[in-house]
């Protein structure tokens, strides 16, 4: 047996950090709640632990907020058991991958790769026929499919990961009764909330508790208590389209039962959604079934006030047998039925409505955002395009890093030149204001698309009875052109403090050429498309999104030019300048990724710039041996470029390779310099 003397360093503890990254740096004093105060105080309180609330809590916990600083409450005793959302879009899968929690979803979910469109047949004997099959996901994506898996499973995956960072996790059996802003009572913790907490196992004797917080986030659904307490309306239109939805194990001879399908038949409309495998070894199928009836539009400023007549009454009369009978009529001459007794897992009836809240932020008297609403609390729509759970989680993904930066004192001080909102008015934290700017615009686009898409599904497309006038080809085209948006891959944020779309190159030539942004051409406000790269240090074939882990960090991507080996060239000068710039800001807040093109001469350890060896040995990549990064991103390899990527994976700025000053100005607008 060998004998040895062992010496260990405390730095080894970094190896077991769950996210492989330290918490975000904090420039303001650590939060220590007062022990002798009867009213508990927090920095952030989240109401609702559905997908949006869990995503926000998971991110803030990963960024370093402790249980004493962060509280998430939910009225339910546990995660969702059946029903509701079931689709994960490609962009959401990318985000789960950056969180390191996508493996179970990839392995367990049904992967929908194709979309089949069925319509009435000209052959009377067939009744319906398949007219076309198109890819489910058209834009390039790391995950070129939509995954279907029960919402409750997604919640449990996130909650399991949450417990790696939070001992308490979600405080369940706890309901919000009311919330208001009360600056007079405590200007530092102005959000006052009344909650009802179950008394142990005796839920008949709940305790009324009053808490205060610096910020509160309403992730409590379409009938949000947060939204109603603060007098925020949901504005939009409710259509008198009644749909039934059922999850079941089917027996059928319909040939496309394992593809996503849109079926427009003389008898009505059905959408088929193949689902995941269950414990019996069988596979679930979800059917959305249009219940025929009149179509009436009703404008409303209150999503919680159902229509008194018509739709509400008919919705209550929808039965499971009626849904199954209508599905059978639509798919005739094919048969479809539950495979056995108890083959139905869940069913419901719903009415289509598209509404959006005019404000996603409620501010205090100074203009600082104190209450935020995310997910169904601020926008509602039909489930046809598979957006509900996805858009809700992306609301939280957008808000989390901005809120964490503000909480940790990382945003610029009040005397900063950037200290105004997007309208030019004074703002205590303009970075927080961009949450509404970006996500409200996205919600409006979603509502517009959903109105067209759901109307097409409820219509007898391609027939003389069509009320929309859409032909079958036009309906397919509506899906195809909207796929960039519905997949999440083509979402674009408008110009604001965190999205700088200006600045042509000083030479008069644009830094990036091309306009096919869905295919990867760089554009501020778009996500960074994933590419494969080969790491110089060890030859590892890496995905660039694996270097964009959801740790709250900003990244500077240096796409170097062909003069890399020239010690006096633009590449070396830019690398030295960006490396120095990173040191100006709080430690570890900005990471660098360096990509090089094909260059004349051999790239060796001795020939690369010294700053790469010192600071970026493990993020120095070839941009041509696997994917052609320069062609995909639209960058001329003879000129290069600098790209700032936000913590949520969106491009914030594109600058010339030598224009480090412009990068400095952008970063200084959203984060403070180190003290």
Secondary structure as the mmCIF struct_conf table of DSSP 4:
data_model
#
loop_
_struct_conf.conf_type_id
_struct_conf.id
_struct_conf.beg_label_comp_id
_struct_conf.beg_label_asym_id
_struct_conf.beg_label_seq_id
_struct_conf.end_label_comp_id
_struct_conf.end_label_asym_id
_struct_conf.end_label_seq_id
HELX_RH_3T_P HELX_RH_3T_P1 UNK A 10 UNK A 16
TURN_TY1_P TURN_TY1_P1 UNK A 18 UNK A 19
BEND BEND1 UNK A 20 UNK A 21
HELX_LH_PP_P HELX_LH_PP_P1 UNK A 22 UNK A 25
BEND BEND2 UNK A 28 UNK A 28
HELX_LH_PP_P HELX_LH_PP_P2 UNK A 29 UNK A 31
BEND BEND3 UNK A 35 UNK A 36
BEND BEND4 UNK A 38 UNK A 39
STRN STRN1 UNK A 40 UNK A 47
BEND BEND5 UNK A 50 UNK A 50
HELX_RH_AL_P HELX_RH_AL_P1 UNK A 51 UNK A 63
TURN_TY1_P TURN_TY1_P2 UNK A 64 UNK A 64
TURN_TY1_P TURN_TY1_P3 UNK A 67 UNK A 69
STRN STRN2 UNK A 70 UNK A 73
BEND BEND6 UNK A 75 UNK A 79
BEND BEND7 UNK A 82 UNK A 82
BEND BEND8 UNK A 84 UNK A 84
STRN STRN3 UNK A 87 UNK A 88
HELX_RH_AL_P HELX_RH_AL_P2 UNK A 90 UNK A 99
TURN_TY1_P TURN_TY1_P4 UNK A 100 UNK A 100
HELX_RH_AL_P HELX_RH_AL_P3 UNK A 103 UNK A 108
BEND BEND9 UNK A 109 UNK A 109
STRN STRN4 UNK A 110 UNK A 112
STRN STRN5 UNK A 114 UNK A 120
BEND BEND10 UNK A 122 UNK A 123
TURN_TY1_P TURN_TY1_P5 UNK A 124 UNK A 126
BEND BEND11 UNK A 127 UNK A 127
STRN STRN6 UNK A 128 UNK A 135
BEND BEND12 UNK A 136 UNK A 136
BEND BEND13 UNK A 139 UNK A 139
BEND BEND14 UNK A 142 UNK A 143
BEND BEND15 UNK A 145 UNK A 145
STRN STRN7 UNK A 146 UNK A 148
HELX_RH_AL_P HELX_RH_AL_P4 UNK A 151 UNK A 162
TURN_TY1_P TURN_TY1_P6 UNK A 163 UNK A 165
BEND BEND16 UNK A 167 UNK A 168
STRN STRN8 UNK A 171 UNK A 171
BEND BEND17 UNK A 173 UNK A 173
STRN STRN9 UNK A 174 UNK A 181
TURN_TY1_P TURN_TY1_P7 UNK A 183 UNK A 185
TURN_TY1_P TURN_TY1_P8 UNK A 187 UNK A 188
BEND BEND18 UNK A 189 UNK A 189
STRN STRN10 UNK A 191 UNK A 199
TURN_TY1_P TURN_TY1_P9 UNK A 200 UNK A 201
STRN STRN11 UNK A 202 UNK A 218
TURN_TY1_P TURN_TY1_P10 UNK A 222 UNK A 223
HELX_RH_AL_P HELX_RH_AL_P5 UNK A 225 UNK A 229
TURN_TY1_P TURN_TY1_P11 UNK A 230 UNK A 231
STRN STRN12 UNK A 235 UNK A 248
STRN STRN13 UNK A 250 UNK A 252
TURN_TY1_P TURN_TY1_P12 UNK A 255 UNK A 258
BEND BEND19 UNK A 259 UNK A 259
STRN STRN14 UNK A 260 UNK A 265
TURN_TY1_P TURN_TY1_P13 UNK A 266 UNK A 267
STRN STRN15 UNK A 268 UNK A 277
TURN_TY1_P TURN_TY1_P14 UNK A 279 UNK A 280
BEND BEND20 UNK A 281 UNK A 281
STRN STRN16 UNK A 283 UNK A 291
STRN STRN17 UNK A 297 UNK A 300
BEND BEND21 UNK A 301 UNK A 301
TURN_TY1_P TURN_TY1_P15 UNK A 303 UNK A 304
BEND BEND22 UNK A 305 UNK A 305
BEND BEND23 UNK A 308 UNK A 309
TURN_TY1_P TURN_TY1_P16 UNK A 310 UNK A 310
HELX_RH_AL_P HELX_RH_AL_P6 UNK A 311 UNK A 317
HELX_RH_AL_P HELX_RH_AL_P7 UNK A 320 UNK A 331
TURN_TY1_P TURN_TY1_P17 UNK A 332 UNK A 333
BEND BEND24 UNK A 334 UNK A 334
STRN STRN18 UNK A 336 UNK A 338
BEND BEND25 UNK A 339 UNK A 340
TURN_TY1_P TURN_TY1_P18 UNK A 341 UNK A 342
STRN STRN19 UNK A 344 UNK A 356
BEND BEND26 UNK A 358 UNK A 358
BEND BEND27 UNK A 360 UNK A 360
STRN STRN20 UNK A 361 UNK A 363
TURN_TY1_P TURN_TY1_P19 UNK A 365 UNK A 366
BEND BEND28 UNK A 367 UNK A 367
STRN STRN21 UNK A 369 UNK A 373
HELX_RH_3T_P HELX_RH_3T_P2 UNK A 375 UNK A 377
TURN_TY1_P TURN_TY1_P20 UNK A 378 UNK A 378
STRN STRN22 UNK A 379 UNK A 380
BEND BEND29 UNK A 383 UNK A 383
TURN_TY1_P TURN_TY1_P21 UNK A 384 UNK A 385
BEND BEND30 UNK A 386 UNK A 386
HELX_RH_AL_P HELX_RH_AL_P8 UNK A 388 UNK A 407
TURN_TY1_P TURN_TY1_P22 UNK A 408 UNK A 409
BEND BEND31 UNK A 411 UNK A 411
HELX_LH_PP_P HELX_LH_PP_P3 UNK A 412 UNK A 413
TURN_TY1_P TURN_TY1_P23 UNK A 414 UNK A 415
BEND BEND32 UNK A 416 UNK A 416
TURN_TY1_P TURN_TY1_P24 UNK A 417 UNK A 418
STRN STRN23 UNK A 420 UNK A 420
TURN_TY1_P TURN_TY1_P25 UNK A 422 UNK A 423
BEND BEND33 UNK A 424 UNK A 424
STRN STRN24 UNK A 426 UNK A 426
BEND BEND34 UNK A 428 UNK A 428
HELX_RH_AL_P HELX_RH_AL_P9 UNK A 430 UNK A 458
BEND BEND35 UNK A 459 UNK A 459
TURN_TY1_P TURN_TY1_P26 UNK A 461 UNK A 462
BEND BEND36 UNK A 463 UNK A 463
TURN_TY1_P TURN_TY1_P27 UNK A 464 UNK A 465
BEND BEND37 UNK A 467 UNK A 468
HELX_RH_AL_P HELX_RH_AL_P10 UNK A 472 UNK A 486
TURN_TY1_P TURN_TY1_P28 UNK A 487 UNK A 487
BEND BEND38 UNK A 488 UNK A 488
TURN_TY1_P TURN_TY1_P29 UNK A 489 UNK A 490
HELX_LH_PP_P HELX_LH_PP_P4 UNK A 493 UNK A 494
BEND BEND39 UNK A 495 UNK A 495
STRN STRN25 UNK A 496 UNK A 496
TURN_TY1_P TURN_TY1_P30 UNK A 497 UNK A 498
STRN STRN26 UNK A 499 UNK A 499
TURN_TY1_P TURN_TY1_P31 UNK A 506 UNK A 507
BEND BEND40 UNK A 508 UNK A 509
BEND BEND41 UNK A 511 UNK A 511
STRN STRN27 UNK A 512 UNK A 512
HELX_RH_3T_P HELX_RH_3T_P3 UNK A 517 UNK A 519
TURN_TY1_P TURN_TY1_P32 UNK A 520 UNK A 520
TURN_TY1_P TURN_TY1_P33 UNK A 524 UNK A 525
BEND BEND42 UNK A 526 UNK A 526
STRN STRN28 UNK A 527 UNK A 527
HELX_LH_PP_P HELX_LH_PP_P5 UNK A 528 UNK A 530
STRN STRN29 UNK A 532 UNK A 535
TURN_TY1_P TURN_TY1_P34 UNK A 536 UNK A 538
STRN STRN30 UNK A 541 UNK A 543
HELX_RH_3T_P HELX_RH_3T_P4 UNK A 544 UNK A 547
BEND BEND43 UNK A 548 UNK A 548
BEND BEND44 UNK A 550 UNK A 552
STRN STRN31 UNK A 554 UNK A 559
TURN_TY1_P TURN_TY1_P35 UNK A 562 UNK A 565
TURN_TY1_P TURN_TY1_P36 UNK A 567 UNK A 568
BEND BEND45 UNK A 569 UNK A 569
HELX_RH_AL_P HELX_RH_AL_P11 UNK A 570 UNK A 584
STRN STRN32 UNK A 585 UNK A 585
BEND BEND46 UNK A 586 UNK A 586
TURN_TY1_P TURN_TY1_P37 UNK A 587 UNK A 588
BEND BEND47 UNK A 589 UNK A 589
STRN STRN33 UNK A 590 UNK A 596
BEND BEND48 UNK A 600 UNK A 601
TURN_TY1_P TURN_TY1_P38 UNK A 605 UNK A 607
BEND BEND49 UNK A 608 UNK A 608
HELX_RH_AL_P HELX_RH_AL_P12 UNK A 610 UNK A 615
HELX_RH_3T_P HELX_RH_3T_P5 UNK A 617 UNK A 619
STRN STRN34 UNK A 620 UNK A 622
BEND BEND50 UNK A 623 UNK A 627
HELX_RH_AL_P HELX_RH_AL_P13 UNK A 629 UNK A 633
TURN_TY1_P TURN_TY1_P39 UNK A 634 UNK A 634
STRN STRN35 UNK A 635 UNK A 635
TURN_TY1_P TURN_TY1_P40 UNK A 637 UNK A 639
STRN STRN36 UNK A 641 UNK A 645
TURN_TY1_P TURN_TY1_P41 UNK A 647 UNK A 648
BEND BEND51 UNK A 649 UNK A 649
STRN STRN37 UNK A 650 UNK A 650
STRN STRN38 UNK A 651 UNK A 655
TURN_TY1_P TURN_TY1_P42 UNK A 657 UNK A 658
HELX_RH_AL_P HELX_RH_AL_P14 UNK A 660 UNK A 670
BEND BEND52 UNK A 671 UNK A 671
HELX_LH_PP_P HELX_LH_PP_P6 UNK A 672 UNK A 672
STRN STRN39 UNK A 673 UNK A 673
HELX_LH_PP_P HELX_LH_PP_P7 UNK A 674 UNK A 674
#
